[in-house]
């Protein structure tokens, strides 16, 4: 680093670190995104395993009419509370308390229809707003199995093999691993961990350009014996430090949380090692350089601090758009995705979590797709800064 660039770099970095609000915002954002992902996945794990921990509680109205059903429910670790006749309002109040997963009500003519081999109606009452989806699905499976057993028994009683109703036998083989299945979901969540690279350096970049222009201190800085590329380069690197440090800490904290969570409880896993994470952090550094270059170039064109903030707030959303488009259109991973800044980082993490061995080309492409535009934007900003009319707005 040239001496004059170093002087500007240290001057801007020192001023940034003096701002307690900037450091506080940096700390909050470093913790916010990883903890948000951790809480989201923890809630998902908690909901998916709640039926195994707490069991399933069901109220059966008219249980004496179907003793085999009650026995089959209890064999599947379902707690059955037998009840007498209840009105619809009473059933609704019972479900509203959310202490039971569902209510099974056998029709008044259940026994007669069952003996006559006619369809015997069983009503399944549940509250869709309650967090008991997995429990209801398990109840559906039990009821389907109960009906299949009755049908098989009746066919055998008439000398017909139940196999007659199964002309084909379908066997499913899933070759997907836990890592590949979880990479799609977790890869999408962890993609947001790259967003701090565009968020943590905004205040520093705007203050060092539009802020100094508004305070009229930029004229004094330009009067110093330094080239425009040295001034812009120092401000650019100073702003990039916060984003680079922030996104690295966010990725490491997010990785630690994913390693700690019991993802195997929901058939998922996170197999990315610390070595792979370090490579991801290294190729993410140009992302911080690109965002800082964009912010410095845009803020130089603004006459006030607020004007620069407003302009940059719109530009900040742009890196998220390719990721949303790919997710919405459900596009498969392609080589061109490694040529789009931020989308390349998200794709890289997803593929690493899925297979683990993707070669060095995606790393190189991810690194260069952000670094080359960053250098071009800085060169353009340095060229524009040579014009006093442009910088001073005269």
Phi and psi in degrees as a GROMACS rama.xvg file:
@    title "Ramachandran Plot"
@    xaxis  label "Phi"
@    yaxis  label "Psi"
@TYPE xy
-62.5319  154.873  UNK-2
-62.393  -41.6318  UNK-3
-70.5011  -36.1501  UNK-4
-63.3328  -39.7084  UNK-5
-64.4528  -39.3827  UNK-6
-63.2261  -46.4453  UNK-7
-65.9712  -40.9279  UNK-8
-59.9978  -49.3467  UNK-9
-67.6071  -35.4107  UNK-10
-64.2652  -46.4309  UNK-11
-68.9012  -39.6583  UNK-12
-66.4258  -39.4329  UNK-13
-63.7315  -41.2936  UNK-14
-67.1749  -35.6566  UNK-15
-68.0474  -42.7039  UNK-16
-69.318  -18.2781  UNK-17
-74.6518  -20.6506  UNK-18
-80.0736  108.674  UNK-19
-68.376  -32.3138  UNK-20
-65.7111  -36.8335  UNK-21
-65.3397  -43.6517  UNK-22
-67.0288  -37.817  UNK-23
-64.1234  -41.7938  UNK-24
-64.1059  -39.3098  UNK-25
-61.0675  -44.2975  UNK-26
-65.3491  -41.0007  UNK-27
-65.1222  -44.6001  UNK-28
-68.4385  -33.1493  UNK-29
-63.8234  -35.8363  UNK-30
-86.6817  -29.2619  UNK-31
-64.2394  -55.7452  UNK-32
-64.9928  -47.6061  UNK-33
-62.3869  -41.2368  UNK-34
-66.7536  -34.2289  UNK-35
-62.8092  -44.2453  UNK-36
-65.0207  -42  UNK-37
-61.9495  -44.3121  UNK-38
-66.1525  -40.8747  UNK-39
-60.9103  -48.4355  UNK-40
-69.1081  -34.1374  UNK-41
-65.0769  -40.7098  UNK-42
-64.855  -38.9073  UNK-43
-63.5991  -43.6003  UNK-44
-63.962  -41.3875  UNK-45
-63.0428  -42.581  UNK-46
-67.3344  -39.0282  UNK-47
-71.8581  -29.0034  UNK-48
-103.844  4.21012  UNK-49
-64.7159  -38.9785  UNK-50
-65.9847  -32.6525  UNK-51
-72.1039  -35.9442  UNK-52
-78.9569  -45.2221  UNK-53
-98.6546  -15.3193  UNK-54
78.2977  177.113  UNK-55
-113.772  127.296  UNK-56
-108.866  125.028  UNK-57
-133.237  139.814  UNK-58
-101.761  127.203  UNK-59
-112.964  118.83  UNK-60
-93.8413  119.586  UNK-61
82.5454  36.7345  UNK-62
-63.5684  -27.3587  UNK-63
-64.8015  -19.6414  UNK-64
-77.3611  -18.8701  UNK-65
-137.897  71.7677  UNK-66
-63.9757  -31.9819  UNK-67
-68.0408  -33.919  UNK-68
-65.249  -44.9822  UNK-69
-61.6045  -41.5793  UNK-70
-64.1915  -40.0583  UNK-71
-67.7328  -35.3742  UNK-72
-64.2848  -44.4646  UNK-73
-68.7676  -30.132  UNK-74
-64.6442  -28.5621  UNK-75
-92.4276  22.6766  UNK-76
63.3286  37.9478  UNK-77
-104.068  126.8  UNK-78
-81.548  117.699  UNK-79
-104.339  124.2  UNK-80
-106.843  110.209  UNK-81
-77.9764  141.71  UNK-82
-142.22  154.693  UNK-83
-80.8244  -172.038  UNK-84
-57.9624  139.393  UNK-85
-135.44  146.306  UNK-86
-79.2859  166.485  UNK-87
-63.2266  -36.5725  UNK-88
-64.7803  -39.8779  UNK-89
-67.0671  -37.6993  UNK-90
-64.6942  -41.6265  UNK-91
-61.9389  -41.5332  UNK-92
-65.71  -38.3195  UNK-93
-63.9089  -42.221  UNK-94
-72.0122  -29.3816  UNK-95
-64.0363  -27.5967  UNK-96
-71.6529  -15.2543  UNK-97
59.5597  28.3713  UNK-98
-92.7429  -17.162  UNK-99
-125.481  156.315  UNK-100
-80.131  -35.8582  UNK-101
-163.87  169.87  UNK-102
-124.565  127.537  UNK-103
-103.616  121.415  UNK-104
-117.83  118.689  UNK-105
-85.8032  135.664  UNK-106
-64.2846  159.363  UNK-107
-62.1554  -32.8933  UNK-108
-99.1193  24.362  UNK-109
-59.7619  -47.8347  UNK-110
-63.0233  -43.4188  UNK-111
-64.1142  -45.5874  UNK-112
-64.362  -36.8877  UNK-113
-65.0991  -44.0253  UNK-114
-67.6171  -34.0699  UNK-115
-84.5573  3.93073  UNK-116
60.2625  34.9325  UNK-117
-102.922  160.17  UNK-118
-57.1028  120.88  UNK-119
-98.2496  123.547  UNK-120
-82.3907  132.401  UNK-121
-123.131  124.756  UNK-122
-96.3322  129.397  UNK-123
-107.546  112.48  UNK-124
-105.066  133.038  UNK-125
-153.101  164.991  UNK-126
-109.625  108.87  UNK-127
-67.9184  -18.0187  UNK-128
-81.7989  -12.1788  UNK-129
-80.2078  153.149  UNK-130
-86.8178  65.3298  UNK-131
-133.764  29.3291  UNK-132
-57.2259  -50.7971  UNK-133
-60.1708  -36.1296  UNK-134
-67.3515  -40.2197  UNK-135
-66.5761  -39.1293  UNK-136
-63.9003  -37.2325  UNK-137
-67.4366  -37.5812  UNK-138
-62.9702  -41.2286  UNK-139
-58.8745  -42.5801  UNK-140
-63.0275  -40.4128  UNK-141
-64.6988  -42.9724  UNK-142
-66.7743  -38.6197  UNK-143
-64.161  -42.0657  UNK-144
-65.3771  -37.5804  UNK-145
-61.7819  -45.5958  UNK-146
-64.6972  -38.9596  UNK-147
-65.4655  -38.3489  UNK-148
-64.6831  -40.9755  UNK-149
-63.9305  -44.0556  UNK-150
-62.2248  -41.2952  UNK-151
-64.2722  -41.7269  UNK-152
-64.1296  -39.5041  UNK-153
-68.2427  -38.3057  UNK-154
-64.4519  -42.0968  UNK-155
-64.2655  -35.3847  UNK-156
-65.2514  -26.6876  UNK-157
-97.8928  11.2721  UNK-158
75.7098  21.4576  UNK-159
-112.64  131.583  UNK-160
-73.2958  134.745  UNK-161
-60.3835  -20.8342  UNK-162
-63.1288  -20.9069  UNK-163
-59.5571  -31.8186  UNK-164
-84.2191  2.59049  UNK-165
-123.934  76.42  UNK-166
-65.2974  -24.1573  UNK-167
-128.827  155.625  UNK-168
-121.511  110.422  UNK-169
-94.8712  124.954  UNK-170
-117.199  129.649  UNK-171
-105.621  135.423  UNK-172
-126.877  114.766  UNK-173
-99.9113  113.121  UNK-174
-88.7204  -2.0931  UNK-175
-72.8764  141.821  UNK-176
-93.6546  167.864  UNK-177
-58.7646  -36.9295  UNK-178
-65.943  -43.9217  UNK-179
-69.4452  -35.8798  UNK-180
-69.5002  -38.5378  UNK-181
-81.2202  -19.2825  UNK-182
-62.9858  -34.8087  UNK-183
-64.9024  -45.8304  UNK-184
-76.4877  -52.7343  UNK-185
-67.9767  -35.1602  UNK-186
-60.4118  -38.4783  UNK-187
-67.5428  -37.1695  UNK-188
-71.2187  -44.7596  UNK-189
-71.8033  -14.8871  UNK-190
-60.3214  -28.8591  UNK-191
-70.624  -15.1552  UNK-192
-69.3449  -13.9451  UNK-193
-86.211  -13.8994  UNK-194
-63.1167  -33.6072  UNK-195
-55.24  -21.0651  UNK-196
-64.0649  -21.869  UNK-197
-105.535  -0.271555  UNK-198
-113.001  -38.4652  UNK-199
-76.8106  -17.2612  UNK-200
-105.689  3.05026  UNK-201
-64.7898  -47.3971  UNK-202
-62.5704  -42.3156  UNK-203
-65.9181  -43.7727  UNK-204
-65.2328  -41.1156  UNK-205
-69.4222  -41.8533  UNK-206
-67.1554  -34.4514  UNK-207
-79.293  -9.10153  UNK-208
-121.269  -75.3236  UNK-209
-64.594  -35.1079  UNK-210
-63.9488  -45.615  UNK-211
-68.2753  -33.2069  UNK-212
-66.4431  -38.9825  UNK-213
-70.25  -33.962  UNK-214
-83.7714  -2.17327  UNK-215
65.9361  18.9424  UNK-216
-89.2135  -12.3438  UNK-217
-67.9242  -31.8399  UNK-218
-64.0478  -40.9753  UNK-219
-64.2236  -39.8753  UNK-220
-66.4963  -38.2696  UNK-221
-70.941  -21.8709  UNK-222
-76.1181  -10.5004  UNK-223
-75.1181  155.184  UNK-224
-75.3667  71.7446  UNK-225
-143.745  146.598  UNK-226
-73.4504  159.548  UNK-227
-64.268  -36.4766  UNK-228
-68.1681  -25.9777  UNK-229
-73.2097  -39.0306  UNK-230
-67.6602  -47.9321  UNK-231
-65.7452  -40.6956  UNK-232
-62.354  -40.8869  UNK-233
-64.5086  -44.6103  UNK-234
-65.2494  -40.1908  UNK-235
-62.409  -48.7897  UNK-236
-67.47  -37.0383  UNK-237
-62.6157  -43.2623  UNK-238
-68.1422  -31.8029  UNK-239
-71.1348  -26.9862  UNK-240
-59.9278  -46.9616  UNK-241
-61.4634  -44.6702  UNK-242
-65.8085  -41.3576  UNK-243
-65.5311  -45.8746  UNK-244
-64.3898  -42.6257  UNK-245
-63.54  -48.2577  UNK-246
-68.2556  -31.6715  UNK-247
-66.1712  -45.7816  UNK-248
-64.4616  -39.2902  UNK-249
-63.503  -45.2347  UNK-250
-63.6947  -41.6977  UNK-251
-67.6666  -41.0762  UNK-252
-67.7074  -41.3107  UNK-253
-62.4752  -40.452  UNK-254
-62.9477  -42.5256  UNK-255
-63.8396  -38.9452  UNK-256
-66.5806  -42.3446  UNK-257
-66.157  -34.167  UNK-258
-68.4402  -32.0461  UNK-259
-80.33  -32.8927  UNK-260
-68.5718  141.384  UNK-261
-79.5838  70.2118  UNK-262
-65.2754  -22.4173  UNK-263
-65.122  -17.6538  UNK-264
-65.7512  -24.1452  UNK-265
-116.596  24.9067  UNK-266
69.7366  30.4576  UNK-267
-127.938  168.6  UNK-268
-157.214  161.128  UNK-269
-129.424  100.606  UNK-270
-99.1994  1.63692  UNK-271
-68.2239  125.977  UNK-272
-87.7774  174.509  UNK-273
-67.7424  -30.7159  UNK-274
-63.9572  -45.3654  UNK-275
-64.3968  -35.8926  UNK-276
-65.2875  -38.5146  UNK-277
-62.7927  -40.3311  UNK-278
-63.3026  -39.7865  UNK-279
-63.1363  -41.5494  UNK-280
-63.5667  -39.5358  UNK-281
-66.3457  -43.7014  UNK-282
-76.6608  -7.8967  UNK-283
-88.904  -13.0515  UNK-284
-60.7014  -41.8507  UNK-285
-60.5735  -22.7237  UNK-286
-64.4304  -39.4144  UNK-287
-68.0313  -37.1685  UNK-288
-65.7835  -39.0117  UNK-289
-66.846  -45.7853  UNK-290
-63.3452  -41.7794  UNK-291
-65.3565  -40.1612  UNK-292
-61.5702  -43.6985  UNK-293
-63.1366  -43.781  UNK-294
-67.17  -41.8996  UNK-295
-63.8163  -43.8831  UNK-296
-64.9281  -40.6543  UNK-297
-73.6084  -40.9375  UNK-298
-68.1087  -29.0083  UNK-299
-63.5892  -25.738  UNK-300
-86.5732  -6.83365  UNK-301
-95.1079  145.297  UNK-302
-87.433  -24.044  UNK-303
-131.177  164.612  UNK-304
-64.1016  -44.112  UNK-305
-65.484  -38.8984  UNK-306
-62.7975  -41.7221  UNK-307
-65.5755  -40.6264  UNK-308
-62.1851  -42.0196  UNK-309
-64.0048  -44.0298  UNK-310
-64.2073  -44.3728  UNK-311
-70.3196  -30.8655  UNK-312
-61.5361  -31.5755  UNK-313
-75.747  -40.2732  UNK-314
-67.109  -30.6209  UNK-315
-61.3379  -29.8571  UNK-316
-76.9506  -23.3489  UNK-317
-55.6784  -42.4571  UNK-318
-63.642  -21.6052  UNK-319
-79.1549  -21.8614  UNK-320
-62.9306  -47.6761  UNK-321
-58.0277  -38.6573  UNK-322
-64.0634  -41.4588  UNK-323
-66.1252  -39.3906  UNK-324
-64.3988  -45.568  UNK-325
-62.3619  -42.0676  UNK-326
-67.9127  -41.0705  UNK-327
-67.7905  -40.6253  UNK-328
-85.4933  -3.18473  UNK-329
53.9857  49.3752  UNK-330
-79.5879  144.139  UNK-331
-78.497  157.105  UNK-332
-62.4905  129.298  UNK-333
-132.313  161.735  UNK-334
-64.2774  -31.6777  UNK-335
-65.9484  -20.6373  UNK-336
-66.2923  -24.3508  UNK-337
-79.6299  1.16857  UNK-338
-106.685  3.9713  UNK-339
-110.101  118.752  UNK-340
-54.4287  141.922  UNK-341
71.6782  -46.274  UNK-342
-61.4513  -36.7826  UNK-343
-63.9189  -39.3335  UNK-344
-66.0875  -42.797  UNK-345
-63.9751  -42.7078  UNK-346
-65.4667  -39.5016  UNK-347
-60.6778  -47.0931  UNK-348
-64.7468  -41.1499  UNK-349
-63.1016  -43.4555  UNK-350
-71.264  -34.1059  UNK-351
-64.8213  -42.2701  UNK-352
-68.2055  -25.6908  UNK-353
-82.1814  -49.2595  UNK-354
-116.699  -31.9553  UNK-355
87.5087  -28.9609  UNK-356
-124.91  101.656  UNK-357
-122.118  3.14603  UNK-358
83.8707  177.695  UNK-359
-92.0012  -18.4052  UNK-360
-58.6307  -45.1498  UNK-361
-60.7542  -34.9765  UNK-362
-66.2242  -44.9221  UNK-363
-65.1821  -43.6873  UNK-364
-64.0093  -40.9839  UNK-365
-64.0126  -39.7659  UNK-366
-66.2114  -45.7503  UNK-367
-78.4608  -28.2769  UNK-368
-67.3533  -18.5783  UNK-369
-102.464  -34.77  UNK-370
-68.6372  -45.1208  UNK-371
-63.1651  -48.3752  UNK-372
-61.5167  -34.1258  UNK-373
-62.6713  -44.4834  UNK-374
-65.9604  -37.4703  UNK-375
-66.7508  -40.501  UNK-376
-66.9274  -40.1916  UNK-377
-65.1265  -40.6669  UNK-378
-62.8742  -39.851  UNK-379
-66.0484  -43.1872  UNK-380
-64.1293  -38.0185  UNK-381
-65.6131  -38.7253  UNK-382
-65.8526  -42.0553  UNK-383
-67.9985  -30.5298  UNK-384
-71.6117  -14.875  UNK-385
-67.2646  -22.9011  UNK-386
-86.8466  116.258  UNK-387
-65.3524  -33.5322  UNK-388
-63.9667  -36.9435  UNK-389
-71.2534  -46.9754  UNK-390
-71.8157  -44.7068  UNK-391
-85.3922  -10.6137  UNK-392
68.6106  34.8889  UNK-393
